[in-house]
Amino acid sequence: APRVGIPGTPPAGPLVSLVQAGADAYNKGDIAYFEKMFADDILWVDEDGHELNTKMFCVNFIRRQISATPKRKMTVSAIATGAWADTGWASFAYVIDDGVNQRKGMNTTLFKKVGNDWQIVLIHGAINAPAVPH
């Protein structure tokens, strides 16, 4: 019988590398990485209903995250990816830890191919927490 629910090694490939590179840039405070990776028409939606719909808002949001005190560290796991033509996706679990609190969740990111590079056009994040009524 097939074994279900046992995570394997993520497939090698450019989108797996980009997920890890994004976590590394977050941990290093490398805002230039995100300025390069975010497409001009990016949309970022999280489970709490907030939506960032321009590159400027998304870059500023990440800037606040990576410059927060206490310093936050992101780790990623359970990376799954796929690509078709000039479109790709990555899904992964994340933990953001500031030494006091941990935020755990899932993220799905859509990419578009621009020349030989990939850019992020959509980020959807969902924190593992009860829903908050509006």
C-alpha positions as CSV (number, residue, x, y, z in Angstrom):
1,A,0.0,0.0,0.0
2,P,1.3,3.5,-0.7
3,R,2.5,5.6,2.2
4,V,0.6,8.8,2.5
5,G,1.5,11.9,4.4
6,I,5.2,11.2,4.7
7,P,7.2,14.2,3.5
8,G,10.0,13.5,1.1
9,T,12.9,15.5,0.0
10,P,11.7,18.5,-2.1
11,P,12.4,18.3,-5.8
12,A,15.4,20.2,-6.9
13,G,14.8,23.1,-9.2
14,P,14.8,26.8,-9.5
15,L,11.6,27.4,-7.6
16,V,12.7,25.4,-4.6
17,S,15.9,27.4,-4.6
18,L,13.9,30.7,-4.8
19,V,11.9,29.8,-1.8
20,Q,15.0,29.1,0.2
21,A,16.7,32.2,-1.2
22,G,13.6,34.3,-0.1
23,A,13.9,32.9,3.5
24,D,17.7,33.6,3.4
25,A,17.1,37.2,2.2
26,Y,14.4,37.7,4.9
27,N,16.9,36.5,7.6
28,K,19.7,38.7,6.2
29,G,17.5,41.8,5.9
30,D,18.2,41.9,2.2
31,I,15.5,44.2,0.9
32,A,17.2,44.4,-2.5
33,Y,16.3,40.8,-3.1
34,F,12.6,41.5,-2.7
35,E,12.8,44.6,-4.8
36,K,14.1,42.4,-7.6
37,M,11.8,39.5,-7.1
38,F,8.5,41.3,-6.7
39,A,6.8,42.0,-10.0
40,D,5.3,45.4,-10.6
41,D,1.8,43.9,-10.6
42,I,2.3,41.7,-7.4
43,L,-0.7,41.0,-5.2
44,W,-0.2,39.8,-1.6
45,V,-3.2,38.4,0.3
46,D,-3.2,37.0,3.8
47,E,-5.8,35.1,5.8
48,D,-6.7,38.2,7.9
49,G,-8.0,39.9,4.7
50,H,-5.3,42.4,4.2
51,E,-4.3,42.9,0.7
52,L,-1.2,44.6,-0.7
53,N,-1.6,45.3,-4.4
54,T,1.5,47.2,-5.5
55,K,5.2,46.5,-5.5
56,M,5.8,49.5,-3.3
57,F,3.3,48.3,-0.6
58,C,4.8,44.8,-0.7
59,V,8.4,46.0,-0.4
60,N,7.5,48.3,2.5
61,F,5.6,45.4,4.3
62,I,8.7,43.2,4.0
63,R,11.0,46.0,5.1
64,R,9.0,46.4,8.3
65,Q,9.1,42.6,8.8
66,I,12.9,42.3,8.4
67,S,13.7,45.4,10.4
68,A,11.4,44.5,13.4
69,T,12.7,44.3,16.9
70,P,13.3,41.7,18.2
71,K,14.9,40.3,15.0
72,R,12.8,37.7,13.3
73,K,14.1,34.5,11.6
74,M,12.2,32.5,9.0
75,T,12.6,28.8,8.3
76,V,10.8,27.0,5.5
77,S,9.9,23.4,5.1
78,A,7.6,21.0,3.1
79,I,8.4,22.9,-0.2
80,A,6.3,21.7,-3.2
81,T,6.7,23.4,-6.6
82,G,5.4,23.1,-10.1
83,A,5.9,25.0,-13.4
84,W,4.3,25.1,-16.8
85,A,5.6,27.3,-19.6
86,D,6.2,30.8,-18.1
87,T,4.2,30.2,-14.9
88,G,5.3,28.5,-11.7
89,W,4.1,28.0,-8.1
90,A,5.6,27.1,-4.8
91,S,3.9,26.0,-1.6
92,F,5.6,25.7,1.7
93,A,5.3,25.8,5.5
94,Y,7.0,28.5,7.4
95,V,7.9,29.5,10.9
96,I,8.8,33.1,11.8
97,D,10.5,33.2,15.3
98,D,11.6,36.3,17.1
99,G,12.9,34.5,20.2
100,V,9.7,35.3,22.1
101,N,6.9,34.4,19.7
102,Q,6.5,32.0,16.8
103,R,4.2,32.5,13.9
104,K,3.6,29.3,11.9
105,G,1.7,29.0,8.6
106,M,1.6,28.1,5.0
107,N,2.4,30.1,1.9
108,T,1.6,29.8,-1.7
109,T,3.5,31.9,-4.2
110,L,2.9,32.3,-7.9
111,F,5.8,33.2,-10.2
112,K,6.0,34.4,-13.8
113,K,9.0,33.9,-16.0
114,V,10.6,37.2,-17.1
115,G,13.5,36.5,-19.6
116,N,15.6,33.9,-17.8
117,D,14.4,34.9,-14.3
118,W,11.3,34.4,-12.2
119,Q,9.3,37.2,-10.5
120,I,6.6,36.8,-7.8
121,V,3.2,37.9,-8.9
122,L,1.0,36.5,-6.1
123,I,1.7,35.7,-2.4
124,H,-1.0,34.0,-0.3
125,G,-0.1,33.5,3.3
126,A,-2.2,31.7,6.0
127,I,-1.1,31.7,9.6
128,N,-1.9,28.6,11.6
129,A,-4.3,30.3,14.0
130,P,-8.0,30.6,14.6
131,A,-9.8,33.0,12.3
132,V,-10.4,36.5,13.6
133,P,-13.9,37.9,13.2
134,H,-14.1,41.2,11.4
